Amino acid sequence: MRNPKDVINSLYHFEAMASYAKTSPDFDHFFKKFLDGEVFAGSWFDHVHGWCTHRDQFNILFIKYEDMIMDLRSVVKQMCKFLGKELDEEALDIVVKRASFNEMKKDPLANKEDLPEEFYNVKKGKFMRKGTIGDWKNTMTVAQSEVFDTIFQEKMGDLDIEFIWDNKEKA
């Protein structure tokens, strides 16, 4: 799970590379489509809300993208515990190295370079772009952020869920 403002930003860039998608003319158009659930994969709000409200009915481990960026080793340990698997330190080092954003960005499979051009146009950009937290601030206006915050509170306010919205929050 990733903070939804960065999800909007990432999906906006992905849409431009997805050959099958009807590309938005600008971010504002895409932003409105996202809020209305009219983007690839549908409504983020409905998707996340549905899983969060049924978390006790299923054996689900929720992992936040931001936690992986800030401390991947701890997240891998958390996953191992959840799965009932033990890794020695050497194996843990290998998993953490290979699962790091920088390593995955170099991996053609992780970067979707093997997808057919009719699905994804690698000439328009990389699937794995920046791997940062808070990049939404480079695309979203203050007014859009405020609109989003209001809708987020309306649709997700009943959930016990916290996101890291900015790199500064991890300090």
C-alpha positions in Angstrom: 0.0 0.0 0.0 1.3 3.4 -0.9 0.2 6.9 0.2 -2.6 7.8 -2.3 -1.1 11.2 -3.3 2.0 9.4 -4.6 -0.3 6.8 -6.1 -2.0 9.5 -8.1 1.3 10.9 -9.3 2.7 7.4 -10.2 -0.5 6.4 -12.1 -0.4 9.7 -14.0 3.1 9.0 -15.3 2.2 5.3 -15.9 -0.9 6.3 -17.9 1.4 8.2 -20.3 3.4 5.0 -20.9 0.6 2.5 -21.1 -0.2 2.1 -24.8 -3.7 0.8 -24.1 -4.7 3.8 -22.0 -6.5 6.9 -23.2 -4.0 9.5 -21.9 -5.2 12.5 -19.9 -4.4 15.8 -21.5 -3.0 17.1 -18.2 -2.6 16.3 -14.5 -5.8 18.1 -13.5 -7.9 15.9 -15.9 -6.2 12.8 -14.5 -6.6 14.0 -10.9 -10.4 14.3 -11.5 -10.5 10.8 -13.1 -8.6 9.3 -10.1 -11.0 10.9 -7.6 -14.0 9.5 -9.6 -12.4 6.0 -9.8 -12.2 6.3 -13.6 -8.5 5.2 -13.9 -6.8 1.9 -14.6 -7.7 -0.5 -11.8 -10.7 1.6 -10.6 -11.2 3.4 -7.4 -8.2 3.4 -5.1 -10.5 4.4 -2.2 -12.9 1.5 -2.8 -10.0 -1.0 -3.2 -8.1 0.0 -0.1 -11.2 0.5 2.0 -12.5 -2.9 1.1 -9.4 -4.7 2.1 -8.9 -2.7 5.3 -12.5 -3.3 6.5 -12.1 -7.0 5.9 -8.6 -7.4 7.3 -9.9 -9.6 10.2 -11.6 -12.0 7.8 -8.4 -12.8 5.9 -4.8 -13.6 6.7 -3.5 -10.3 5.3 -0.2 -8.5 5.9 -0.4 -4.9 5.0 2.9 -3.4 4.0 3.4 0.3 3.1 5.6 1.3 0.3 7.0 4.1 2.5 8.1 1.6 5.1 10.0 -0.4 2.5 11.7 2.8 1.3 12.6 3.8 4.9 13.6 0.4 6.3 13.4 -2.4 3.8 15.3 -4.8 6.1 12.7 -4.5 8.8 9.9 -5.0 6.3 11.5 -8.2 4.9 11.9 -9.5 8.5 8.2 -8.7 9.1 7.2 -10.6 5.9 9.3 -13.6 6.9 7.7 -13.7 10.3 4.2 -13.5 8.7 5.1 -16.3 6.3 6.7 -18.4 9.0 10.1 -18.4 7.2 13.5 -17.8 8.7 16.3 -16.3 6.8 19.9 -16.2 8.0 21.7 -12.9 7.8 23.4 -13.7 4.5 20.1 -14.6 2.9 18.4 -11.5 4.4 21.2 -9.3 3.0 20.6 -10.8 -0.5 16.9 -10.3 -0.4 17.2 -6.7 0.9 19.8 -5.9 -1.8 17.8 -7.4 -4.6 14.5 -5.9 -3.4 15.9 -2.4 -3.1 14.4 0.2 -5.4 17.8 0.9 -7.1 18.4 -2.7 -7.8 14.9 -3.4 -9.1 15.0 -0.3 -11.3 18.0 -1.9 -13.1 16.1 -5.2 -13.5 14.3 -5.4 -17.0 11.7 -7.7 -15.6 10.8 -5.4 -12.6 10.9 -2.5 -14.9 8.4 -4.1 -17.3 10.7 -3.9 -20.2 9.5 -7.3 -21.5 5.9 -6.3 -22.0 4.7 -6.0 -25.6 4.7 -2.5 -27.0 1.0 -2.6 -27.5 0.6 -2.7 -23.7 3.5 -0.6 -22.5 5.8 1.8 -24.4 9.2 1.7 -22.8 10.3 4.6 -25.1 8.0 6.9 -23.1 9.7 6.2 -19.7 10.6 3.7 -17.1 8.0 1.8 -15.1 10.1 2.4 -11.9 10.7 6.1 -12.0 12.0 7.6 -8.7 11.2 5.5 -5.7 10.7 8.5 -3.5 8.1 9.6 -0.9 6.3 12.9 -1.5 6.9 13.3 -5.2 3.2 14.2 -5.5 4.2 17.7 -4.3 6.0 18.2 -7.7 2.7 17.6 -9.6 -0.2 18.3 -7.4 -1.2 21.9 -6.6 -2.1 23.0 -3.1 -5.7 23.4 -4.1 -5.7 19.8 -5.5 -4.1 18.5 -2.3 -6.8 20.2 -0.2 -9.6 18.7 -2.4 -7.9 15.3 -2.0 -7.6 15.7 1.8 -11.3 16.4 2.1 -12.3 13.4 -0.1 -9.8 11.2 1.6 -11.3 12.1 5.0 -14.8 11.5 3.7 -14.0 8.1 2.2 -11.3 6.8 4.5 -11.8 8.6 7.8 -13.4 5.6 9.5 -10.3 3.5 9.0 -7.3 3.3 11.4 -4.7 3.9 8.7 -1.8 6.3 8.6 0.3 7.3 5.7 3.7 9.0 5.4 3.0 11.8 2.9 6.5 13.3 2.7 10.2 12.4 3.1 10.4 14.9 5.9 8.1 12.8 8.0 10.7 10.0 8.2 13.3 12.1 9.9 
